[in-house]
Each structure stands twice: as C-alpha cells, then as structure tokens.
Amino acid sequence: MEVLVLVVLGALLVAFVSRSARKPPPPPRTIEDDFEKLSFPPTLRPQPSGEASPVRRVLKGRAWVVDGDTIDVEGVRLRLFGIDAPEMDHPYGKQSKWAMVNLCKGHLVTAEIVDEDTHGRSVARCLLPDGRDLSAELVKQGLALDWPKYSGGEYKPLETENARKRLWRASVRQKGRTDLWEKYPASQGRQR
C-alpha cells in the first residue's frame, strides 16, 4: 500500500514539474503596467508630458473650506487663483475663512484647475452657480488681497480702500518679507 501511495505521489510530482516547465514565466510587472490598468474619468486621465497644451481639469462639487484661499472639492485641495488671504492664526484669518464658508454654503462650486503652486496644491478659478468668482468675492469683502504676481492684477481694482493695511501680513508675504512674521508673532495680532 505504501508503495502505491509513493508511486501516485511521484507521478503527481512529475506531472506538476513537467507542466510548470512548459509554461513561460510571466513577464515582470511594473508600476506603469498597473497604472495603465487604472480607470480614470477622461478629465482626470494623466496626459503625456510631451503634449503642447495640457488639458484643463474641471471639478464640480461641494466645497470644504480650509481657510480664506484654500478649499477642497471632490477631495482635491485647491488654492484659489490670484489672491492671498490671511492665515488662520493671523489677524482676519478666521473672518476670511468664515466669509468663504458663507459664500460656498449650500452651493456646488465649479473649479477649473489652471496651475499647481509650490506646495503641490492645484490652483483653480472657482465659480459659484450664479457665475460669481470666489476670489473676486473675497477681495470685494476686504478679506483677501489681489496677488499680482499670479493674477496679473486682475483683482486689484476690487480691493477695498484699507485692505492692504488691515491684511498687512498677507501684503508682507507677497513682498517676501516673512522675517517680519518673527518680529510680530501672530498671537499679537488682534482679531477684529
């Protein structure tokens, strides 16, 4: 009986080895192979780097407000195009955020991604359903400044009279003078 079991096991082993020897090994998998199999919606499909003009992506959805010039739409972190709003721990930072919350509340925001900033965030023109530009609305309220380096001065005419004085930290940042932040810590700034 033992001999029969050994013969059967030997035959199975020979059959298995001969079958696997005939099959060529699968080609090695690469990250690119896996990446190609992913299914992307057409607007999010990666474009070849040699393309002359990149396809602009458009997102539409509810906005989750991070601060006065940053929102998340469809899980993508977006920096509003052409403006600079105070940071949360700077004077008027919280007011700027809550003004943005009030603008976006109950609306679907349409965001056209136009660039990427130095922190890896997508930069987008964000519009409300009635066509109002979120960047322009925040500048008109005196809670953000035009950033001419990026906007070409598009929002400058909308700035309120004393906006650059009130939002001096944002104005200083645009000029590259972040050393003043250390001289005047954010905790010294009064919220108005």
Protein Blocks (a to p, Z undefined) as FASTA:
>chain_A
ZZmmmmmmmmmmmmmmmmmmmpccdddddfklmmmmpccdfklpccdfkbmbacdddddd
ddddfblmbcceehiacddehiacddfkbghklmmmmmmmmmmgopacddddfbdcfkop
acdddddfkopafklmmmmnopaccdfklnnommmmmpcfklmmmmmmmmmmmnopamlm
mmmgfklpccZZ
